[in-house]
Amino acid sequence: MRLNRRRGQDAGAWVRARGRAQLLALVIASLLAAPAWASWEKGSRALAEGDVDSAAVLFKRAAKKGDPRAQYSLAVLYLRGEGVDRDDKLAARWLRRAAKQGLAASQLLLGSLYSSGRGIERDDEKAVAWYRAAANQGDPKGQAALAIMLHAGRGVVRDDVAAYMWLMVSEANSGRSTQEQRELLATELLPEQVAEAERRAAEWKPRRRSTGSSGPSNIPNVGGGY
């Protein structure tokens, strides 16, 4: 009886110790993450105030700690040559890191670089893949860019029905009319194909929405390709 009670006490102590260890791990993780968040926030404020040099330093600090928003923001500064020397290749590297973490703004801009060949070897298939990643999260610019690639057959088999569908979804998400583009597409589609595109658009739902799908509000997308 005593042996069983002791075993129960030992098991309880082990569970409590494990719980304390898990709690400690969470606290440490939160403390490690806090400086990255703070650096990005401070960098955004510095940028809004016109202090690009300080913004670049703060974004770089947070980017190295893995903050995808800072990685995206720093990449844009490298593309624009503001606060840092212009370096399109380095910008592409930072964008790829943020894009792999699911930041739709980075996925969109990285797709644009692949489409235009800026700072990276031109690759339409990879451009389509990153546009699609952003589009699937609900990014309207990614959806419009994907529609253009689908219509042009760049990096993907031409599919005007899918292109029409993505234009409709983009319009629904952004409020910006795509009627002119859709009317041009409709001249190459049968009425039943337009109806199919409209059905797909009505049923479409984002797979996973990025917490920063549009990117930092004070850092515009740059780099062309669509």
N, C-alpha and C positions, 0 to 999 in steps of 0.2 A: 504493500500500500504506500509506504513511504517512498519507495523507489519510483513508483508511478507518479507520485506527487512531485518529486524532484525533477523527473523528466518533463512534467508539465511546466514547472517553473523555469527550467532551462529553455524550453521551447518558447515560452512567453518572453523571456529576456532576449532571445535571439530575434524574435519578431519586432520587439521594441527597438532593438539596436539597428535592425535593418531599416525600420521606419525613420529613425533619426538620421541614418546615413543618406537615405533618399531625400529627406528634407534638406539636409546640408548640401547635397548635390544641386538641388533646385535653387537654393539661395546663391550658391557660387555661380551657377549659370546665369542667374538674373543680374548679379553684380558684374559679371564679365560682359554681358550684353549691354548694360546701361551706358558705358562710355561710348560705344559705337552709335547708339541712338542719340545721345547728347551731342556728339561730334557732328552728326548729320544735321540735327536741328540747328545747331550754332552755325554750321556752314550755310544752311538755307537762309538764315537771318542775315549773315554777312553778305551773301549774294544779293539779297533784296536791297541791302543798303549800298550796294555798289562796290563792296570790298571783295573783289574777285580773288585777290591773292590769298587772303585769309580763308575764303571759302574753299579754295583749292587745297590748302593745307589740311583743313578740317575734313573735307570729303575724302582725302587720301588716307587720313588716319582711320576713319570709319570703314573705308573700302577694304583696307588691309585686314580689318577684323571681321570681314565677311558681310557687311551691311549692303544688300543689293541696291538700295536707293542711292547710297553713296557711290557705289561702283558705277551706276548709271550716270549720276550727276558728274562724277569725275571724268567719265568717258566723253560726255558732251563738252566739257571744258577742253579736253585734249583735241577734240574735233574742231573746236572754235579757236584754239590757241589763246585762251583767256585764263590768266593766272598760272599757266604752264606753257611750255613750248608746244606748238602744235605737233601732234604725233598720232596719225590716223591708225597705225598698227597697234599702238598701245591702247588707244580708245577701243579698238575691236576686241582686244583681250579682256578689258574690263567689262565690256558689254556682254561678252560670252559668259563671264562668271555670273553676272546678274541674271542673264537670260536663263541659265541653267537652274537658277533658284526660283524661276517662275515669274519674274517681273515682266509683265506684258510690254511695258514701255521699252525695255531693253530688247525683248524679242522682236518687236517691231523695227527698232532702229538697226539692230543687227541684220535683220532681213534686208533692210534698205541698203546697208553696206555691201552685203553679198550681191544684191541686185545691180548695184552700180560699180562694184569693184573698187570701192574706196577703202584703202587701208587693209585690204584683204583680197585674196584672189576671187574674181567673179565666179559665182556658182549659183545659177538660177534654182537648182533643186534645193539647195540649202536655204536660199531666200524664201522659197515657197514653204519649206518646213517651218521656218521661224515666223513667217506671216501667219501660217495656219495655227501655230501655238498661241500667238497673240489673239487671233480671231476666235479661237475656241474658248478663250477666257472672257470674251465679250468686248474686246477692244475694237471700236468702230473703224479706226484707221487701219488696223490689221485686217479687218474684214474687207474694206475697200481695196486694199493693196492685193489681197488674195484674189479678189474678183478680177482685178486687172490681169494678174498673172494667168488665171484660168482662161480668160477670154483670149489672151495672146498666145496661150500654149507655151509659155516660158517656164521651163523647169517642171512641167506637168502636162499631161495630155489635155488638150483643149476641151473645155466643158462649159458651154455657154449657159446651160441650165443652172449649174452650180454657181457660175459667175453672177447670174441674175439673182439667185437666192441670196448670196452674200451681200449684194448691193442693197437688197431689201432689209436684211438684218442690220447692216451698217446704218441705214437711214433710221431704223427703229431705235437704235441705241444712241445715235448722235443727234437726231433731229434735223440733220442736214439732208436736203433733198438729193436723191440720186435718180430722179425721174428722167432727166435728159439722157443719162447713160443707159438706163433701163429701156427707154424707148428705142435707142439705137440697137441694143441687143435684141429687142423684140422683133425687129425687122428680119433677124436671122433665125428666129424660132417659130415653131408651129404654136397655135393657140393652146394646144394641150401641153406643150412643153412649158409655156409661161405659167399655166395653171399648176403644173407640177412644181415649178420653182416657188410659186406663191405658197403652195401647201407646205413645202419643206421649211420655208421661212417662218411660217406661222407655228410650226412645231419645234423650231430650233430652241435649244436652251444651252447656256454656257456650261462647259464641263467643270471648270474650276476658275473662279474669278480671282485674279491677282489683287492683293491688297493695295498695290500701287499700279493699277492697270493703265492709268494715264500718265504716270510719272510725276515727278515734282512739278507743281504748278508754275514755278518760275524758271523752269529749264525746258525750253521747247525742243521738239524733235528736230534734228538737223541731219543732213546727209542725203539726199535725194535718191531716186531709184523708182519712184512711182509718182 
